[in-house]
C-alpha cells in the first residue's frame, strides 16, 4: 500500500469528507468562491487604476496650459538665487516640477529654476497650479 502515493491521500481525504460527491461539491464551491473573490479584487483594482490615470491626465493637462506660455512681470523682484526680475519684462515657462518652474527670462538666454509661488507674486503666473509629481 506504500506505493499508491497521492492516490491513497486523495481517497483518504474524500472518505473523511463523506465520499467523492461531497468532496467534488465542496471543491466546486471553494474554487467558485475563490474565483469570484479574485474577479472582484481585479475589478476594484481596475477602477482605482482608471481613477489614478484620469487624475494624472487632468494634472498633466493643467500643467501643460502654462508650459510654453509667455508671462509678463508686473513687479520688480529678486529670486532666491539672485536672479533679478524687472517690471515690464517677460519670461517663458519651459517646464514644471512641483513648485519649481524652469523659465527662460527674455534677454538672458539661460534657463533658471524659480519657485512658482514667487513667480505668482511678481507676474501673471497662475498662483494655483497642480504639482507635477501627483
Backbone as CSV, one residue per row, in Angstrom:
resi,resn,N_x,N_y,N_z,CA_x,CA_y,CA_z,C_x,C_y,C_z
1,UNK,0.804,-1.204,0.000,0.000,0.000,0.000,0.845,1.265,0.000
2,UNK,2.136,1.140,0.232,3.002,2.299,0.315,3.296,2.925,-1.038
3,UNK,3.061,2.189,-2.138,3.390,2.733,-3.449,2.215,3.444,-4.124
4,UNK,1.134,3.662,-3.425,-0.031,4.320,-4.019,0.108,5.842,-4.031
5,UNK,0.927,6.397,-3.190,1.255,7.822,-3.198,0.055,8.728,-3.030
6,UNK,-0.097,9.664,-3.985,-1.129,10.696,-3.890,-2.540,10.105,-4.000
7,UNK,-2.664,8.966,-4.713,-3.985,8.315,-4.824,-4.498,7.913,-3.443
8,UNK,-3.618,7.374,-2.629,-4.010,6.965,-1.283,-4.425,8.181,-0.454
9,UNK,-3.683,9.292,-0.588,-4.012,10.520,0.142,-5.369,11.051,-0.305
10,UNK,-5.620,11.046,-1.622,-6.891,11.556,-2.143,-8.068,10.714,-1.648
11,UNK,-7.934,9.408,-1.684,-9.038,8.570,-1.233,-9.282,8.717,0.260
12,UNK,-8.228,8.914,1.035,-8.384,9.118,2.477,-9.116,10.420,2.762
13,UNK,-8.744,11.483,2.047,-9.390,12.794,2.234,-10.852,12.720,1.803
14,UNK,-11.132,12.111,0.673,-12.514,12.009,0.196,-13.383,11.199,1.154
15,UNK,-12.835,10.120,1.698,-13.586,9.314,2.659,-13.902,10.136,3.902
16,UNK,-12.936,10.984,4.357,-13.147,11.834,5.534,-14.215,12.903,5.259
17,UNK,-14.357,13.295,4.004,-15.340,14.327,3.646,-16.721,13.737,3.405
18,UNK,-16.837,12.446,3.343,-18.154,11.830,3.157,-18.348,11.258,1.782
19,UNK,-17.287,11.077,1.025,-17.381,10.464,-0.290,-17.020,11.434,-1.400
20,UNK,-16.846,10.893,-2.626,-16.412,11.708,-3.751,-17.416,12.795,-4.148
21,UNK,-18.693,12.538,-4.039,-19.701,13.529,-4.438,-19.633,14.764,-3.538
22,UNK,-19.539,14.547,-2.236,-19.451,15.681,-1.309,-18.126,16.412,-1.477
23,UNK,-17.038,15.678,-1.727,-15.729,16.306,-1.934,-15.759,17.176,-3.192
24,UNK,-16.371,16.678,-4.259,-16.483,17.437,-5.504,-17.331,18.692,-5.308
25,UNK,-18.440,18.563,-4.606,-19.309,19.714,-4.334,-18.568,20.779,-3.546
26,UNK,-17.846,20.350,-2.515,-17.076,21.292,-1.714,-15.959,21.939,-2.543
27,UNK,-15.306,21.126,-3.383,-14.234,21.655,-4.244,-14.752,22.714,-5.202
28,UNK,-15.913,22.443,-5.805,-16.516,23.416,-6.730,-16.888,24.692,-5.982
29,UNK,-17.420,24.567,-4.797,-17.787,25.741,-4.002,-16.558,26.570,-3.645
30,UNK,-15.478,25.897,-3.250,-14.246,26.615,-2.883,-13.656,27.320,-4.101
31,UNK,-13.560,26.608,-5.208,-12.998,27.204,-6.428,-13.877,28.353,-6.919
32,UNK,-15.193,28.171,-6.889,-16.102,29.239,-7.324,-16.001,30.475,-6.444
33,UNK,-15.945,30.277,-5.144,-15.831,31.410,-4.222,-14.498,32.132,-4.406
34,UNK,-13.428,31.374,-4.542,-12.107,31.978,-4.750,-12.064,32.744,-6.071
35,UNK,-12.637,32.152,-7.116,-12.672,32.830,-8.413,-13.454,34.126,-8.356
36,UNK,-14.597,34.096,-7.683,-15.401,35.308,-7.532,-14.609,36.383,-6.786
37,UNK,-13.892,35.980,-5.727,-13.085,36.936,-4.961,-11.988,37.555,-5.813
38,UNK,-11.344,36.741,-6.623,-10.274,37.248,-7.496,-10.845,38.236,-8.511
39,UNK,-11.990,37.917,-9.084,-12.616,38.814,-10.066,-12.990,40.145,-9.420
40,UNK,-13.568,40.094,-8.226,-13.959,41.332,-7.532,-12.738,42.185,-7.179
41,UNK,-11.660,41.538,-6.726,-10.435,42.282,-6.426,-9.867,42.919,-7.692
42,UNK,-9.902,42.188,-8.793,-9.429,42.741,-10.063,-10.263,43.923,-10.518
43,UNK,-11.573,43.822,-10.318,-12.457,44.927,-10.684,-12.158,46.157,-9.823
44,UNK,-11.978,45.959,-8.527,-11.674,47.070,-7.620,-10.349,47.727,-8.002
45,UNK,-9.317,46.901,-8.239,-8.012,47.433,-8.635,-8.079,48.151,-9.970
46,UNK,-8.856,47.618,-10.898,-9.004,48.266,-12.208,-9.659,49.624,-12.100
47,UNK,-10.676,49.733,-11.249,-11.340,51.031,-11.058,-10.378,52.047,-10.457
48,UNK,-9.593,51.614,-9.454,-8.623,52.520,-8.832,-7.559,52.949,-9.841
49,UNK,-7.123,52.034,-10.678,-6.130,52.349,-11.690,-6.672,53.367,-12.689
50,UNK,-7.917,53.208,-13.092,-8.530,54.151,-14.035,-8.682,55.525,-13.392
51,UNK,-9.106,55.573,-12.119,-9.226,56.859,-11.421,-7.882,57.564,-11.332
52,UNK,-6.834,56.819,-10.999,-5.495,57.411,-10.894,-5.014,57.927,-12.244
53,UNK,-5.278,57.173,-13.300,-4.862,57.598,-14.643,-5.601,58.868,-15.066
54,UNK,-6.893,58.952,-14.752,-7.656,60.156,-15.090,-7.137,61.365,-14.331
55,UNK,-6.819,61.202,-13.035,-6.303,62.313,-12.234,-4.950,62.777,-12.766
56,UNK,-4.091,61.831,-13.116,-2.778,62.177,-13.669,-2.921,62.930,-14.984
57,UNK,-3.817,62.472,-15.835,-4.041,63.137,-17.114,-4.586,64.548,-16.922
58,UNK,-5.502,64.723,-15.971,-6.049,66.057,-15.688,-4.950,66.995,-15.191
59,UNK,-4.070,66.505,-14.307,-2.963,67.324,-13.810,-1.998,67.681,-14.929
60,UNK,-1.728,66.714,-15.810,-0.810,66.977,-16.917,-1.397,68.040,-17.856
61,UNK,-2.706,67.962,-18.102,-3.348,68.969,-18.961,-3.287,70.351,-18.321
62,UNK,-3.527,70.427,-17.004,-3.485,71.717,-16.312,-2.075,72.295,-16.354
63,UNK,-1.065,71.440,-16.162,0.319,71.925,-16.207,0.696,72.368,-17.603
64,UNK,0.210,71.644,-18.631,0.592,71.977,-19.992,-0.003,73.318,-20.432
65,UNK,-0.979,73.825,-19.697,-1.545,75.130,-20.046,-0.552,76.257,-19.805
66,UNK,0.411,76.073,-18.894,1.398,77.127,-18.638,2.702,76.885,-19.380
67,UNK,2.968,75.652,-19.782,4.211,75.359,-20.482,4.187,76.049,-21.840
68,UNK,5.297,76.686,-22.152,5.494,77.447,-23.394,4.688,78.745,-23.434
69,UNK,4.021,79.107,-22.355,3.324,80.391,-22.311,4.300,81.498,-21.926
70,UNK,4.030,82.686,-22.399,4.837,83.858,-22.056,4.086,84.649,-20.993
71,UNK,4.789,85.009,-19.920,4.195,85.755,-18.812,4.883,87.106,-18.686
72,UNK,4.124,88.103,-18.259,4.633,89.465,-18.109,4.864,89.762,-16.629
73,UNK,6.003,90.360,-16.338,6.378,90.718,-14.962,5.756,92.071,-14.646
74,UNK,5.003,92.167,-13.533,4.365,93.425,-13.166,5.018,94.088,-11.954
75,UNK,5.896,93.370,-11.244,6.555,93.919,-10.060,8.020,93.507,-10.067
76,UNK,8.917,94.440,-9.755,10.336,94.093,-9.626,10.511,93.071,-8.511
77,UNK,11.463,92.156,-8.688,11.726,91.164,-7.652,13.037,90.451,-7.892
78,UNK,13.525,89.812,-6.833,14.765,89.042,-6.907,14.480,87.641,-6.375
79,UNK,14.814,86.639,-7.176,14.592,85.245,-6.773,15.637,84.836,-5.735
80,UNK,15.448,83.688,-5.115,16.358,83.189,-4.082,17.795,83.046,-4.571
81,UNK,17.973,82.728,-5.852,19.330,82.551,-6.385,19.939,83.865,-6.897
82,UNK,19.244,84.990,-6.687,19.764,86.287,-7.086,19.319,86.758,-8.455
83,UNK,18.521,85.984,-9.148,18.023,86.362,-10.467,17.061,87.540,-10.326
84,UNK,17.320,88.602,-11.082,16.507,89.819,-10.970,15.419,89.845,-12.041
85,UNK,14.242,90.238,-11.602,13.102,90.409,-12.490,12.716,91.876,-12.490
86,UNK,12.564,92.451,-13.679,12.201,93.866,-13.812,10.778,93.978,-14.349
87,UNK,10.013,94.903,-13.780,8.639,95.142,-14.236,8.645,95.449,-15.727
88,UNK,7.699,94.859,-16.446,7.607,95.049,-17.888,8.332,93.961,-18.670
89,UNK,9.211,93.195,-18.005,9.937,92.107,-18.661,9.024,90.909,-18.877
90,UNK,9.519,89.962,-19.626,8.736,88.760,-19.902,9.611,87.516,-19.768
91,UNK,8.964,86.392,-19.522,9.646,85.102,-19.468,8.704,84.031,-19.991
92,UNK,9.303,82.914,-20.368,8.532,81.768,-20.864,8.737,80.608,-19.898
93,UNK,7.638,79.935,-19.521,7.718,78.735,-18.678,8.041,77.551,-19.581
94,UNK,9.142,76.872,-19.304,9.569,75.748,-20.137,9.166,74.398,-19.563
95,UNK,9.184,74.276,-18.243,8.863,73.003,-17.593,8.517,73.278,-16.146
96,UNK,7.802,72.338,-15.530,7.424,72.482,-14.129,7.619,71.165,-13.413
97,UNK,8.166,71.211,-12.198,8.325,70.029,-11.357,7.980,70.444,-9.936
98,UNK,6.783,70.097,-9.485,6.317,70.557,-8.170,6.144,72.069,-8.217
99,UNK,6.781,72.762,-7.268,6.703,74.228,-7.255,7.805,74.854,-8.108
100,UNK,8.804,74.075,-8.489,9.909,74.601,-9.295,9.481,74.721,-10.756
101,UNK,9.751,75.896,-11.326,9.397,76.142,-12.726,10.666,76.538,-13.460
102,UNK,10.966,75.843,-14.548,12.095,76.198,-15.391,11.621,77.288,-16.340
103,UNK,12.286,78.445,-16.281,11.865,79.569,-17.122,13.027,80.036,-17.989
104,UNK,12.659,80.695,-19.064,13.615,81.401,-19.909,13.263,82.874,-19.796
105,UNK,14.129,83.631,-19.134,13.922,85.070,-18.972,14.397,85.742,-20.249
106,UNK,13.494,86.440,-20.952,13.873,87.062,-22.217,14.970,88.092,-21.980
107,UNK,15.964,88.069,-22.833,17.106,88.961,-22.700,18.242,88.299,-21.950
108,UNK,17.988,87.146,-21.323,19.015,86.439,-20.562,19.535,85.253,-21.361
109,UNK,18.624,84.470,-21.942,19.007,83.334,-22.765,19.265,82.048,-22.010
110,UNK,19.446,82.115,-20.692,19.682,80.913,-19.896,18.377,80.427,-19.280
111,UNK,18.365,79.152,-18.913,17.223,78.613,-18.193,17.461,78.727,-16.693
112,UNK,16.428,79.060,-15.949,16.545,79.223,-14.490,15.366,78.527,-13.827
113,UNK,15.652,77.845,-12.699,14.574,77.279,-11.884,14.164,78.310,-10.845
114,UNK,12.864,78.614,-10.821,12.313,79.617,-9.907,11.048,79.032,-9.278
115,UNK,10.761,79.443,-8.063,9.561,78.994,-7.371,8.313,79.525,-8.069
116,UNK,7.332,78.640,-8.266,6.069,79.057,-8.864,5.341,80.063,-7.986
117,UNK,5.451,79.901,-6.663,4.818,80.841,-5.730,5.431,82.229,-5.886
118,UNK,6.764,82.289,-6.057,7.431,83.581,-6.260,6.988,84.210,-7.575
119,UNK,6.932,83.406,-8.635,6.509,83.933,-9.939,5.086,84.490,-9.879
120,UNK,4.214,83.843,-9.092,2.830,84.309,-8.978,2.755,85.668,-8.293
121,UNK,3.728,85.996,-7.429,3.698,87.291,-6.725,4.215,88.437,-7.581
122,UNK,5.069,88.145,-8.565,5.655,89.233,-9.359,5.127,89.305,-10.784
123,UNK,4.325,88.315,-11.198,3.883,88.299,-12.600,2.469,87.732,-12.694
124,UNK,2.032,87.515,-13.935,0.695,86.959,-14.153,0.703,85.430,-14.200
125,UNK,1.733,84.804,-13.624,1.808,83.355,-13.495,0.708,82.893,-12.547
126,UNK,-0.035,81.824,-12.872,-1.150,81.387,-12.007,-0.658,80.920,-10.634
127,UNK,-1.344,81.358,-9.582,-0.960,81.006,-8.211,-1.276,79.557,-7.900
128,UNK,-2.387,79.037,-8.392,-2.793,77.656,-8.128,-2.461,76.813,-9.348
129,UNK,-1.524,75.917,-9.168,-1.102,75.053,-10.262,-0.882,73.663,-9.690
130,UNK,-1.449,72.610,-10.283,-1.255,71.268,-9.739,0.216,70.881,-9.759
131,UNK,0.631,70.120,-8.773,2.015,69.670,-8.696,2.268,68.625,-9.766
132,UNK,3.460,68.646,-10.331,3.799,67.740,-11.414,3.927,66.307,-10.950
133,UNK,4.267,66.066,-9.694,4.510,64.715,-9.216,3.279,64.058,-8.643
134,UNK,2.107,64.586,-8.794,0.876,63.961,-8.279,0.374,62.944,-9.257
